[in-house]
Structure formats: structure tokens, C-alpha cells
Amino acid sequence: MNQSRPKVKKSRALGVALTPKAVKYFEQRPYPPGEHGRGRKQNSDYKVRLLEKQRLRAQYDISESQMRRAYERARKTGQKTGEALVVELERRLDALVLRSGLARTIYQARQMVVHGHIAVNDRKVDKPSFRVRPDDVVMVRERSRDKYPFQVAREGGYAGEGETPRYLQVNLQALAFRLDRDPNRKEIPVICDEQLVVEYYAR
């Protein structure tokens, strides 16, 4: 799916709000964009699975090749592939920067990482796909702490309505968090029927 597509339109097409701004529009028009958006559509099994895969991809803002690699790793864990896939994606550095309240959206979280503002265990990491492990400590680097987005984060401006996931220990004042343990699928705030995603790739 085109990454440059306006976020609100993309949110409506996928049936999930991808940004706080999209939530408002989504509540007003909870149907796909376009003149036929409200009409009932008969979806094939393939289309239903494809949509679910695109929906999961969009929530983590990752490419198809990244998604497929995560699926292959999940398949080899010996656990339920769908649940392992979501846990695999949730351990991405940009996803956890978002969950911790350091960023407002996954897009902002990715930018923070790419621009070198984030350190893991005191070492700069600029790859959003970096997989955080239990007991890793993630923090905003000293040189970046006075930048406006991090001042907002320190005041809790991005923390939103939801609770901080239980697998994270967060200290917004210190602009830092720790991954305590691997997440459980039930705790991960992602809207997805991951079994359909598994069926898509296993076809």
C-alpha cells in the first residue's frame, strides 16, 4: 500500500485510525473513502486476508519485505505464529518509542530514531527496525533532550488516553524506558486478527 497516501484516507480504507488526527475523522465517517465507500461489498477470502495484512503493516509503518521477514522469524519460534508475529513487530525500537509516550505517532517515532535521537543501553541506534530485548534501556540522547518534541513528551503530551503497556517501565521525566519482558499479544494495542495474516502468508 502506498506509504504517501494521506493518513486519514488510508485509515478509513483499512478500518483503523493510524494517527490521533485520524481518530476524529474516523468517528465521523467509519467507512472506506470514495463514493462507494458506504456500499456493501462481497469480499473474497483472499481480499479479507490481504486487508488484515495491510492493516497490521500500516500500524507499524513497515514495508512488505520487512513484514515477510518478521513472519518468517515468527514461524520459527515454535509458538503460535500469529501471536509471535505481533510480538516480533512490537519489539521494534520505533514501536516501543511510540508505546512509551516519547512520540505521538509511529511516523514521528521512526523519525526520532532515524535522526539519531535515541540510544539503547547508552549506544546510539538509528534503525527503527532494531529489536529491543528484555532489560534493554532506551532513552533520548543527551544532545537531543532540549528539542521541542521531547519537551512535549516530558510533560506527558504524547502519552494519550491509554495506559502504558505493562511490559514497559517508563520514566518520561528522564525521557527513558525499559523493556521489562517480552510483550503478550493481549497487551499489545494493535487492531488485527493476526490469524488472517498467517493464512495470507501460508497460502
C-alpha positions as CSV (number, residue, x, y, z in Angstrom):
1,M,0.0,0.0,0.0
2,N,1.3,3.5,-0.9
3,Q,3.1,4.9,2.1
4,S,2.5,8.5,0.9
5,R,-1.3,8.2,0.9
6,P,-2.9,10.7,3.2
7,K,-3.1,9.2,6.7
8,V,-6.8,9.8,7.2
9,K,-7.8,8.3,3.8
10,K,-5.5,5.3,4.5
11,S,-7.0,4.9,8.0
12,R,-10.5,4.8,6.6
13,A,-9.5,2.3,3.8
14,L,-8.0,0.0,6.4
15,G,-10.6,0.5,9.1
16,V,-8.1,1.6,11.8
17,A,-7.0,5.0,12.9
18,L,-3.3,5.4,12.2
19,T,-2.9,8.9,13.9
20,P,-4.7,10.8,16.6
21,K,-6.0,13.2,13.9
22,A,-7.5,10.3,12.0
23,V,-9.5,9.2,15.1
24,K,-11.7,12.2,14.8
25,Y,-12.4,11.7,11.1
26,F,-12.8,8.0,11.5
27,E,-15.5,8.5,14.1
28,Q,-17.4,10.8,11.7
29,R,-17.0,8.5,8.7
30,P,-16.3,4.9,9.7
31,Y,-16.5,3.6,6.1
32,P,-13.9,3.4,3.3
33,P,-13.3,6.6,1.2
34,G,-14.8,7.2,-2.2
35,E,-18.4,7.4,-3.4
36,H,-18.9,3.6,-3.0
37,G,-17.4,3.5,0.5
38,R,-20.7,3.0,2.2
39,G,-21.9,0.3,-0.1
40,R,-21.8,-3.3,1.0
41,K,-19.1,-5.3,-0.7
42,Q,-18.7,-9.0,-1.1
43,N,-15.1,-9.6,-0.2
44,S,-13.3,-12.8,-1.2
45,D,-11.3,-14.7,1.5
46,Y,-8.1,-13.5,-0.2
47,K,-9.2,-9.9,0.0
48,V,-10.1,-10.2,3.6
49,R,-6.7,-11.7,4.5
50,L,-4.9,-9.1,2.3
51,L,-6.7,-6.3,4.1
52,E,-5.8,-7.7,7.5
53,K,-2.1,-7.9,6.5
54,Q,-2.1,-4.4,5.1
55,R,-3.8,-3.2,8.3
56,L,-1.1,-4.7,10.5
57,R,1.7,-3.4,8.2
58,A,0.2,0.1,8.4
59,Q,0.1,0.2,12.2
60,Y,3.8,-0.4,12.3
61,D,4.5,1.5,9.1
62,I,6.7,-1.2,7.6
63,S,7.4,-2.4,4.1
64,E,6.2,-5.7,2.7
65,S,9.7,-7.2,2.8
66,Q,10.0,-6.3,6.5
67,M,6.7,-7.8,7.2
68,R,7.5,-11.0,5.4
69,R,10.9,-11.3,7.3
70,A,9.0,-10.8,10.6
71,Y,6.6,-13.5,9.6
72,E,9.4,-16.0,8.8
73,R,11.0,-15.3,12.1
74,A,7.7,-15.8,13.9
75,R,7.1,-19.1,12.1
76,K,10.3,-20.5,13.5
77,T,9.6,-19.7,17.2
78,G,7.6,-22.8,17.9
79,Q,4.8,-20.6,19.3
80,K,1.5,-19.6,17.7
81,T,2.7,-17.9,14.5
82,G,0.2,-15.0,14.6
83,E,0.9,-14.0,18.2
84,A,4.6,-14.4,17.7
85,L,4.4,-12.1,14.6
86,V,2.7,-9.3,16.5
87,V,5.2,-9.7,19.4
88,E,8.1,-9.6,16.9
89,L,6.8,-6.3,15.4
90,E,6.1,-4.8,18.8
91,R,9.8,-5.3,19.8
92,R,10.8,-2.9,17.1
93,L,12.5,0.2,18.5
94,D,10.2,2.7,16.8
95,A,7.1,0.8,18.1
96,L,8.3,0.9,21.7
97,V,9.3,4.6,21.4
98,L,5.6,5.2,20.4
99,R,4.2,3.0,23.2
100,S,6.3,4.7,25.8
101,G,4.8,8.1,25.1
102,L,8.0,9.6,23.7
103,A,6.3,10.1,20.3
104,R,2.7,10.9,19.2
105,T,2.6,8.6,16.1
106,I,4.6,5.7,14.6
107,Y,5.8,8.1,11.9
108,Q,7.2,10.5,14.5
109,A,8.8,7.7,16.4
110,R,10.5,6.4,13.3
111,Q,11.8,9.9,12.6
112,M,13.2,10.3,16.1
113,V,15.1,7.0,15.7
114,V,16.4,7.7,12.1
115,H,17.6,11.2,13.1
116,G,19.8,9.7,15.8
117,H,17.9,11.0,18.9
118,I,17.5,7.6,20.6
119,A,20.1,5.4,22.4
120,V,19.7,1.8,23.6
121,N,21.9,0.9,26.5
122,D,23.8,4.2,26.0
123,R,24.6,3.4,22.4
124,K,23.0,5.5,19.5
125,V,20.7,3.4,17.4
126,D,19.3,4.9,14.2
127,K,17.5,1.8,12.8
128,P,13.7,1.8,13.5
129,S,13.7,-2.0,13.0
130,F,16.2,-2.6,15.8
131,R,14.7,-5.3,18.0
132,V,14.7,-4.4,21.7
133,R,15.4,-7.2,24.1
134,P,14.1,-7.6,27.7
135,D,16.1,-5.4,30.2
136,D,17.3,-3.0,27.4
137,V,17.1,0.6,28.5
138,V,16.1,3.1,25.8
139,M,16.5,6.8,26.3
140,V,16.6,10.1,24.4
141,R,20.3,11.1,23.9
142,E,21.6,14.0,26.0
143,R,22.2,16.3,23.0
144,S,18.5,15.9,21.8
145,R,16.7,16.4,25.1
146,D,16.0,20.1,24.7
147,K,14.4,19.7,21.3
148,Y,10.7,20.7,21.3
149,P,9.2,17.2,20.7
150,F,11.0,15.8,23.7
151,Q,9.9,18.7,25.9
152,V,6.3,17.8,24.9
153,A,7.0,14.2,25.7
154,R,8.5,15.0,29.1
155,E,5.2,16.8,30.0
156,G,3.2,13.7,29.0
157,G,1.9,15.4,25.8
158,Y,2.1,12.2,23.8
159,A,1.1,9.7,26.4
160,G,-2.5,9.8,25.2
161,E,-5.6,8.2,26.8
162,G,-4.4,4.6,27.1
163,E,-2.3,3.1,29.8
164,T,1.4,2.4,29.3
165,P,1.7,-1.3,28.4
166,R,2.7,-3.5,31.3
167,Y,5.8,-4.7,29.6
168,L,7.4,-1.2,29.7
169,Q,8.8,0.7,32.7
170,V,8.6,4.3,31.6
171,N,10.1,7.5,33.2
172,L,9.0,10.4,31.0
173,Q,10.8,12.9,33.2
174,A,14.0,11.1,32.3
175,L,12.9,10.5,28.7
176,A,13.7,6.9,29.2
177,F,12.1,3.4,29.4
178,R,13.0,-0.2,29.8
179,L,11.5,-3.3,28.2
180,D,10.8,-5.5,31.3
181,R,9.9,-8.6,29.3
182,D,8.5,-9.8,26.0
183,P,5.0,-8.5,25.5
184,N,2.0,-10.8,25.5
185,R,-0.2,-10.5,22.4
186,K,-3.3,-9.5,24.6
187,E,-1.3,-6.5,26.0
188,I,-0.3,-5.1,22.6
189,P,-2.6,-2.2,21.5
190,V,-2.8,-3.3,17.8
191,I,-6.1,-3.9,16.0
192,C,-5.6,-7.1,14.0
193,D,-6.8,-10.6,13.5
194,E,-3.3,-12.0,13.1
195,Q,-4.6,-15.5,12.2
196,L,-5.8,-14.0,8.9
197,V,-2.3,-12.6,8.3
198,V,-0.8,-16.0,8.9
199,E,-3.3,-17.5,6.4
200,Y,-2.4,-14.8,3.9
201,Y,1.3,-15.8,4.0
202,A,0.7,-19.5,4.3
203,R,-1.4,-19.7,1.2
